[in-house]
Amino acid sequence: MIRLPAAPEPRVSIVIVTAKRPDRLVRCLAAVAGEAPADVTYEAVVVLNGAEAGVRERLDTEVDGARVVVSDVPLGFAGGTNLGADRARGDLLHLLHDDTEVCPGWLEPLVALLDERPEVGAVGSLLLEVDGGVQNAGNLLWGDGSTAPAGVVTTPEPRPPGDAFPVDYCASASLLLRRSAWSAIGGLDEGLHPAYYVDVDLAMALRGHGYVVLCEPASRVRHERGGSSGTAYRSFVSERNRGRFVAKWEVDLARHHDRLATGVDARASALRAAASRADALAAANRTPAGGRTAAQDDDELAQLRREHAALRRDVAVKDAFIASVEDRLAEAAATRARLEADGATAQRALAEVHEANRALHREYAVLARAHEALGASHGPEPVPAGLRQRLRRFLEGRR
């Protein structure tokens, strides 16, 4: 059984969107459970995005502690991730594909980097092939919306933490974001359905809000290349979404290099441009000593929003409790009114019984006096039959 922590206030929410291949998902979660650091509280939010029935069955039988979010219809990668992020509770959101396996120490350098550099909105891992070779170390973006690997890291050996470098975007296969940055951009663009160019669009939106995107090669994650879909379908959707992306970011793309300028020099120039953009964003976030950065303001605003939401939930709970107490008081008042009405009815019935008894006593006194009078007038003679009948009826009524 794979056991994941159910932290009530996790620092990191790992959001995994899945639809099929339950063996792949179980492998991903097993790696997370085995390699997660003990000093970073986290939760695993698994989004069943129109998933096959076997996926939920494997989760229920082999995984304990995952927070499962279900959409009966496939929402695409962006929609599924947005759904999981809405249900997540962490200050940091870690997007992780179900076809990945995290390596030892993958999370700590990502968290440390966001803690140390408030201008960074997202940081990605170094992605490795299943056999351990380098697959991706961040990417460059050309002016026509096409992309290319940054090519900075060529060997899979671990890098020291803090050796991160700016890129145009990092793949969403393993990407850590600030909750405040996520809230600022409004999550992922669900118009890029069902997938592809979602992570490119995310990085553009982050830079538009003053955040830097970095790749941290000290964090390593194995990724099954093309594990999510077939090659032909991937190419079709990627090209279609590239057109949508270009139409959305036409003005910003004008500042990027022309992909027709090929070669190592062009790549190096594009990397320098990415670094220059990152430096400009970082400078815009800096303030004099003792001042605050825009990212810190965003963090504080996000915290205030969470506290406000918590207060609203508390007020709703208290209002519901007050309403229930008022309902019980109303029921008690109605019961008391019924009892008082029943008591008044009982008192009237008792008064009627007393009045009937008094009437019987009066009749008895009349009969007794009549009996005495008859006895005095007739002596030992028997009591007349009419009087005897009247006495019998009286005695039977007393029974």
C-alpha positions, -999 to 999 in steps of 0.1 A, spaced: 0 0 0 13 34 -10 8 58 20 6 96 14 4 121 42 -29 138 49 -14 170 62 -41 194 74 -21 225 63 3 213 36 31 236 23 30 220 -11 1 206 -31 12 181 -58 -15 182 -85 -16 152 -108 -41 150 -136 -48 115 -150 -73 96 -172 -58 62 -181 -29 39 -175 -34 33 -138 0 15 -136 17 47 -146 -1 68 -119 6 43 -92 43 43 -102 43 81 -100 26 82 -66 50 55 -52 80 76 -62 65 107 -46 58 88 -13 93 73 -13 113 105 -22 93 133 -6 114 152 21 103 147 57 106 184 65 82 197 37 45 191 44 26 181 13 -5 166 -1 -12 147 -33 -42 159 -52 -52 134 -80 -77 147 -106 -95 119 -123 -101 137 -156 -129 117 -173 -108 87 -162 -113 50 -170 -130 30 -143 -98 10 -136 -79 41 -125 -102 48 -95 -101 11 -86 -63 10 -85 -63 42 -64 -87 28 -39 -69 -5 -35 -32 6 -37 -30 42 -25 -39 57 9 -40 94 17 -44 109 -18 -70 136 -22 -91 125 -52 -110 150 -73 -134 136 -99 -146 151 -132 -169 128 -151 -160 145 -184 -125 151 -197 -116 188 -191 -82 187 -208 -49 193 -190 -56 229 -182 -92 223 -170 -82 193 -149 -52 212 -134 -74 242 -126 -99 219 -109 -72 203 -88 -56 236 -79 -90 249 -67 -92 220 -43 -56 222 -32 -46 237 1 -9 244 -2 9 278 -6 29 262 -34 14 243 -63 35 215 -79 23 204 -113 34 168 -119 25 146 -148 13 111 -142 40 97 -165 69 110 -143 90 94 -115 106 119 -92 142 113 -81 156 117 -46 158 153 -34 137 166 -63 114 188 -42 138 206 -17 157 228 -42 124 239 -59 109 250 -25 142 266 -14 145 287 -46 110 301 -42 116 309 -6 149 327 -14 138 346 -45 104 363 -43 106 375 -80 104 338 -92 69 328 -100 77 292 -112 106 269 -113 109 236 -133 129 205 -128 155 190 -150 137 163 -169 155 130 -176 147 102 -200 137 69 -185 172 56 -190 187 86 -171 198 108 -200 188 145 -202 155 151 -218 148 188 -211 163 216 -191 138 244 -199 129 258 -233 133 288 -255 105 305 -273 109 320 -308 90 349 -323 67 327 -344 56 307 -313 77 277 -320 100 264 -292 133 247 -287 152 231 -258 174 255 -239 202 230 -241 221 243 -211 225 210 -193 240 181 -213 248 156 -185 224 141 -160 248 145 -130 232 163 -100 238 200 -99 243 220 -67 211 238 -55 210 274 -65 225 268 -99 191 277 -115 190 297 -148 162 317 -166 144 302 -195 114 312 -216 94 283 -201 96 250 -183 76 219 -191 46 213 -169 58 177 -163 74 190 -131 68 227 -122 65 244 -89 45 277 -86 36 302 -60 -1 302 -51 0 340 -53 14 339 -89 -12 313 -99 -40 335 -85 -26 365 -103 -28 349 -137 -61 331 -130 -47 296 -135 -42 278 -168 -58 289 -201 -85 262 -207 -89 274 -243 -57 254 -251 -76 222 -251 -69 194 -246 -32 200 -241 1 214 -255 12 250 -253 -4 252 -219 30 255 -201 43 280 -227 12 302 -222 16 299 -184 52 313 -185 41 342 -207 13 351 -183 37 349 -153 61 373 -170 32 396 -178 26 398 -141 63 405 -133 74 370 -124 106 352 -135 106 315 -147 137 294 -139 149 259 -145 166 243 -114 188 214 -125 193 203 -89 157 189 -91 156 158 -113 125 140 -125 123 110 -150 97 116 -177 83 91 -201 86 111 -234 53 111 -253 37 90 -226 5 110 -226 -5 106 -263 5 94 -298 29 113 -320 4 122 -348 -22 135 -325 4 154 -305 17 171 -336 -18 181 -348 -29 196 -314 4 213 -308 3 231 -342 -33 241 -337 -27 255 -302 5 273 -314 -17 294 -337 -40 303 -308 -10 311 -286 5 334 -313 -27 353 -317 -29 358 -280 7 369 -274 15 386 -307 29 418 -292 51 400 -266 64 375 -292 78 404 -312 105 407 -286 117 371 -291 143 359 -316 135 346 -351 137 308 -352 152 310 -388 184 322 -373 197 288 -365 229 275 -348 246 276 -315 251 314 -316 213 319 -321 205 296 -292 231 313 -270 217 347 -280 181 336 -272 193 323 -237 210 357 -231 177 374 -241 158 352 -216 183 361 -189 180 398 -197 142 396 -195 145 378 -161 170 405 -149 146 432 -159 117 416 -141 138 410 -110 149 446 -110 113 458 -113 105 437 -82 134 451 -61 129 480 -37 153 499 -14 166 481 17 137 474 41 112 478 14 89 452 -2 87 435 -36 57 431 -57 59 394 -53 58 398 -15 28 420 -19 11 393 -40 20 367 -13 5 388 14 -26 395 -7 -31 358 -14 -27 351 24 -53 378 32 -76 362 6 -72 328 22 -78 342 57 -109 361 44 -122 329 29 -116 310 62 -135 338 81 -164 335 56 -165 298 62 -164 303 100 -193 329 98 -213 305 76 -208 277 102 -218 300 131 -248 313 111 -259 277 105 -255 270 142 -275 300 153 -302 291 128 -304 256 142 -306 269 178 -334 293 168 -352 264 151 -349 244 184 -361 273 204 -391 277 181 -399 240 185 -396 243 223 -419 273 223 -445 254 201 -443 224 225 -448 247 255 -478 263 239 -493 229 231 -486 218 267 -502 249 281 -532 244 258 -535 208 269 -532 219 305 -560 243 301 -582 217 285 -573 193 314 -582 219 340 -616 225 323 -623 187 322 -613 185 359 -636 214 368 -665 196 349 -658 164 369 -658 184 402 -691 200 392 -706 167 384 -695 153 418 -710 183 435 -743 177 416 -743 141 427 -737 150 463 -766 175 462 -788 148 447 -776 123 473 -785 148 501 -820 152 486 -825 115 485 -812 110 520 -836 136 533 -864 119 514 -855 86 528 -855 99 564 -889 115 558 -903 83 544 -889 63 573 -905 87 598 -939 86 582 -941 49 574 -922 34 604 -911 -1 597 -929 -2 564 -908 -10 533 -895 18 511 -917 25 481 -906 9 448 -901 43 430 -878 55 457 -858 23 456 -853 26 419 -841 61 423 -816 51 450 -804 22 428 -798 45 398 -779 68 421 -757 40 434 -750 26 399 -740 61 387 -715 64 416 -698 32 404 
